Amino acid sequence: MKTLSVCLILVMSLLGLKAQNGNSFPYEKARDMVKEKYHIKKISDEIYVLANKDETQRYLAYNLPDDFKKDGLNVICSGIVGKVPPNFKMMGTPLKISTISVGKGYKKFNVKVRSYTL
């Protein structure tokens, strides 16, 4: 009985540590994105997406830095594009950003940091 209790506590501790890991990406990888140009689009008060020029493709970046949350800001980013789970509706394709930097016209947005490596 003692061994079972110790094993249960150990498993619960490991699950807790895994849940705290901020580097995990909960979606299956579809492809790598390398230095592609997008602009930030504000969807609601707290939701921002990366959209291409003609807005046919949107990416929902779960780790977008707060400094880049400015509607209309042009960015260049790299990262991991995830697959949308079946039978699941999302505002954009999931994206985990690895690097992001500002593009043309950033001066009018008062951006403090011009690039991030996450």
N, C-alpha and C positions, 0 to 999 in steps of 0.2 A: 504494500500500500504506500509505503514511504517512497519507493522508487517511482511509482506512478505519479505521485504528487510532485516530485522533483522534476520529472520529465515534462509534466504539464506546465509547470512554472517556467521551465527553460524554453519550451515551445512558445508560450505566450510572450515571453521577453523577446525572442527572436522576431516574432510577428510584429511586435510593437516597434522594434528598431527598423524593420523593413518599411513599415508604414510611415516613419519619419523621414525616410530617404527622399529628398527633394529632387534628386537627379533622375528618377524613374519617369518613363513616358508610358502612359497607360494604353497606348494604341499600337497596333501592329504597323511596322514600318512599311511604307509604300515605295518611297524613293528618297534620295538625298537632294536637297535644294542647295545650289551653289551660286552665290552672288547674283541673285535675281532681283530685278527692280519692281517695287510695289509702292503704293501710297497707303497711308493709314486712313481708315474710314471709321467714324464713330457710329455705332449702331444704337447704343443706349447710353445711359449715364456711366456705366462701368464696363461696357463691352466695346472693344475695338477690334477690327479685323484688318488684314493686309489684303488689298485688292489690286488687281492688275489694271492696266491703262483703260481698257474698255469694260472693266468690272464684270467680266464673265467668270472669273475665278476669285474666290475669297478664301483666305486662310485665317483660322482662329488660333492665334499664338497664345499658348497658356503661360508663357514666361516673358511676355512683352514688358520691357522696362518702363517705369512710370514716366521717365523723361521723354519717351517717344510716343506717348498717348496724346497726340495732337492731330485733330482732324485735318487731313490734307497734306500732312508731312510726307515727303518722298523719302523712301528708305531703300537700302540695298542689304539683303540678308541671305544668310546661309543657315541650313538646319536640316532637321529630319521631318519629312512629311508622313503623317500617319494615314491609315485607312479609316474611313467612317464605318463604325460597326453596322452590321445589317439591321434593318428595321429601326434605325435610329436617325432622327432628323437633327442636323446641326446647322449653325449659322455660317459655318465655313469648314473647310478641311482642316483637321488638327495639325498643328505645327509646333515643333520644339525648336526654338531659335538657338543656334550656337554662336553666331556673330551677327551683329546688326550695326549699320552706320547710316548717317543721314545722306540724302541725295541732294540734288539741285534745289535751290530756293529755301534752304533750311534757316537762313538768317532771320526771316520774318516770323519764325516760330519761337524764337528765344530758347533754343535748345542749349542746355548747359554742357552736356556730354555728347560728343560727336560720334562715338562708337563704343560698342560693348562686345566683349567676348564672354559668353555665359557658360 
